[in-house]
Amino acid sequence: MKASGHRWVNRFLSVVERVGNALPHPATLFAAFAVLVIALSGLLSLWDVKVIHPGTGQEVRVVNLLSVQGLHRILTDMVKNFTGFAPLGTVLVALLGIGIAEGSGLIGTVLRWIVLRSPSRLLTFVIVFAGVMSNTASEVGYVLLVPLSAVIFLAAGRHPLAGIAAAFAGVSGGYSANLLLGTIDPLLAGLSQEAARIVQPEYKVNPACNYYFMAASTPLIALLGTWVTERIVEPRLGAYTGTEKVEAVKPLGAAERRGLRFALVAAVLFTAFLLGGLLPSGGYLRDPQTDDILHSPFMSGIVALLFLGAALLGMAYGWGAGTLRSDADVMKGMAKSMETLGAYIVLVFFAAQFVAYFNWTNIGLIVAVKGAEALKASGLGAIPLTVAFVLLTATINLVMGSASAKWAIMAPVFIPMFMLLGYSPEFTQAAYRVGDSITNIISPMMSYFALIVALLQRYDQRAGIGTLVATMLPYTVVFFVGWVLLLVVWITFDLPLGFGAGMHL
């Protein structure tokens, strides 16, 4: 296969790569932003910058942190800012349960079973769909499904690079679509909640607030990914002429099949427990006073239920398959999932300080009010405004890969801004997630980008960054068009985005 002939793509990527590599570590960025907010608060307070709060009608001024009182607050609240940061606890709890499911081998086995059992005519669709679903369990899609898809395509007489592209499109391009909740959902919801409280101090954002939109996005992305693979990518690649030999895809062993049966029994029992608490009036998971589901212990405890469900299914599989032989093995799986969070916890410490200072100084609220006034004066409707926001997010994603790091910066500005225009934080988050996903597959800053390039080079030694971007660019364009059209449908018909979450405040 020839390397990409699109020189403009390579030039563009070179610029993006240089800019991205020049950026400091995200944690350093947040530390710098926190210092900048402190300095800005002193400067803006000297200028007596103020706005009228559109909700209360009260005058809002900048609070100066560059003062003795500000210094005292910074010192006394530093620990509280960190430990009280909404996304921290939710991510830790959810990841503990998913760590058991991943450590037992359940998630990897399920992915293999899905791909192996799919009819050949549905192979592409199943691989893209499995990639989307793998996002529930963090990096397993990258390290298991993408390499496996190349092997399966080659065994089926198809180009292995098309298999890599299809899986990568689902895993990374479809990052914000799923039928299940994962660790990213409570993480983003926590950041959205912190930002929403700039305007409404008691506002709550549920981790399942985008579930309906995510669920509708799943078949859309799977179908679009299938179409791009079979109509654009494979014809361009042509027949595979490389030297890589066909490898046999290992079928599930007796122990793995037994583990899946045990996990299925656990899933049925856990589902029965949930339905028993939700379906009957007065159910034990409904609100005891109002008998409501939307504001019930079920909704507020959804992260705990995610932990329990993943842990139970993982332990059941491990017991059946023999991969978990004692409680020590269970704890080892949980501990291993925590090992990957060291950098995240460092990032959260500085992000928490930045968000707290941004709130204390009222800079976020003032920027939101001024920005909302400018947007109103521009006359942009909901649809152009949403498309512009998705494009902005997609562009930023090219130079800053972390979804949570970007949202920690963008949410305190855009959520209050859109709230003042009448749009819910949940809608702003949904639009953000679309923009955050579509350029993952062409961004050299994405953490697994180098791994995908290395996989390409296994089957074509001349492949490089330009090859990967030229292969994945059609997915980005088609996903952008399809996902924006889905957002337009949601806006037009004012559909609910998730449990208890609408388009408007």
CORGIQUI-V102406 format. One record per backbone hydrogen bond with DSSP energy under -1.0 kcal/mol. NH is the residue of the N-H (numbers start at 0). CO is the residue of the C=O. If there is no record, write none. Layout:
BEGIN
[[NH | CO] [NH | CO]]
END
This chain:
BEGIN
[[6 | 4] [9 | 5] [10 | 6] [11 | 7] [12 | 8] [13 | 9] [14 | 10] [15 | 11] [16 | 12] [17 | 13] [18 | 14] [19 | 15] [20 | 16] [21 | 17] [28 | 24] [29 | 25] [30 | 26] [31 | 27] [32 | 28] [33 | 29] [34 | 30] [35 | 31] [36 | 32] [37 | 33] [38 | 34] [39 | 35] [40 | 36] [41 | 37] [42 | 38] [43 | 39] [44 | 40] [45 | 41] [46 | 42] [48 | 43] [50 | 59] [52 | 57] [56 | 52] [59 | 50] [61 | 48] [62 | 360] [66 | 64] [70 | 66] [71 | 67] [72 | 68] [73 | 69] [74 | 70] [75 | 71] [76 | 72] [80 | 76] [81 | 77] [82 | 78] [83 | 79] [84 | 81] [87 | 84] [90 | 86] [91 | 87] [92 | 88] [93 | 89] [94 | 90] [95 | 91] [96 | 92] [97 | 93] [98 | 94] [99 | 95] [100 | 96] [101 | 97] [102 | 98] [103 | 99] [105 | 100] [106 | 100] [108 | 104] [109 | 105] [110 | 106] [111 | 107] [112 | 108] [113 | 109] [114 | 110] [115 | 111] [116 | 112] [121 | 118] [122 | 119] [125 | 121] [126 | 122] [127 | 123] [128 | 124] [129 | 125] [130 | 126] [131 | 127] [132 | 128] [133 | 129] [134 | 131] [135 | 132] [136 | 133] [137 | 134] [139 | 136] [142 | 138] [143 | 139] [145 | 140] [147 | 143] [148 | 144] [149 | 145] [150 | 146] [151 | 147] [152 | 148] [153 | 149] [154 | 150] [155 | 151] [156 | 153] [157 | 152] [162 | 158] [163 | 159] [164 | 160] [165 | 161] [166 | 162] [167 | 163] [168 | 164] [169 | 165] [170 | 166] [171 | 167] [172 | 167] [173 | 168] [174 | 171] [176 | 173] [186 | 182] [187 | 183] [188 | 184] [189 | 185] [190 | 186] [191 | 187] [192 | 188] [193 | 189] [194 | 190] [195 | 191] [196 | 192] [197 | 194] [198 | 195] [199 | 195] [202 | 199] [208 | 205] [210 | 207] [212 | 496] [213 | 209] [214 | 210] [215 | 211] [216 | 212] [217 | 213] [220 | 216] [221 | 217] [222 | 218] [223 | 219] [224 | 220] [225 | 221] [226 | 222] [227 | 223] [228 | 224] [229 | 225] [230 | 226] [231 | 227] [232 | 227] [233 | 228] [235 | 231] [236 | 232] [237 | 233] [256 | 252] [257 | 253] [258 | 254] [259 | 255] [260 | 256] [261 | 257] [262 | 258] [263 | 259] [264 | 260] [265 | 261] [266 | 262] [267 | 263] [268 | 264] [269 | 265] [270 | 266] [271 | 267] [272 | 268] [273 | 269] [274 | 270] [275 | 271] [276 | 272] [278 | 274] [282 | 279] [284 | 276] [285 | 282] [286 | 291] [290 | 286] [295 | 292] [297 | 284] [299 | 295] [300 | 296] [301 | 298] [304 | 300] [305 | 301] [306 | 302] [307 | 303] [308 | 304] [309 | 305] [310 | 306] [311 | 307] [312 | 308] [313 | 309] [314 | 310] [315 | 311] [316 | 312] [317 | 313] [318 | 314] [319 | 315] [320 | 316] [321 | 317] [323 | 317] [329 | 325] [330 | 326] [331 | 327] [332 | 328] [333 | 329] [334 | 330] [335 | 331] [336 | 332] [337 | 333] [338 | 334] [340 | 337] [344 | 340] [345 | 341] [346 | 342] [347 | 343] [348 | 344] [349 | 345] [350 | 346] [351 | 347] [352 | 348] [353 | 349] [354 | 350] [355 | 351] [356 | 352] [357 | 353] [358 | 354] [359 | 355] [360 | 356] [363 | 357] [365 | 361] [366 | 362] [367 | 363] [368 | 364] [369 | 365] [370 | 366] [371 | 367] [372 | 368] [373 | 369] [374 | 370] [375 | 371] [376 | 372] [377 | 373] [384 | 380] [385 | 381] [386 | 382] [387 | 383] [388 | 384] [389 | 385] [390 | 386] [391 | 387] [392 | 388] [393 | 389] [394 | 390] [395 | 391] [396 | 392] [397 | 394] [398 | 395] [399 | 395] [405 | 401] [406 | 402] [407 | 403] [408 | 404] [409 | 405] [410 | 406] [412 | 409] [413 | 409] [414 | 410] [416 | 412] [417 | 413] [418 | 414] [419 | 415] [421 | 418] [422 | 417] [423 | 502] [427 | 423] [428 | 424] [429 | 425] [430 | 426] [431 | 427] [432 | 428] [433 | 429] [434 | 430] [435 | 431] [436 | 432] [437 | 433] [439 | 436] [441 | 438] [442 | 439] [445 | 442] [448 | 445] [451 | 447] [452 | 448] [453 | 449] [454 | 450] [455 | 451] [456 | 452] [459 | 455] [462 | 459] [467 | 463] [468 | 464] [469 | 465] [470 | 466] [471 | 467] [472 | 468] [475 | 471] [476 | 472] [477 | 473] [478 | 474] [479 | 475] [480 | 476] [481 | 477] [482 | 478] [483 | 479] [484 | 480] [485 | 481] [486 | 482] [487 | 483] [488 | 484] [489 | 485] [490 | 486] [491 | 487] [492 | 488] [494 | 489] [496 | 500] [497 | 500] [498 | 207] [500 | 497] [504 | 421]]
END
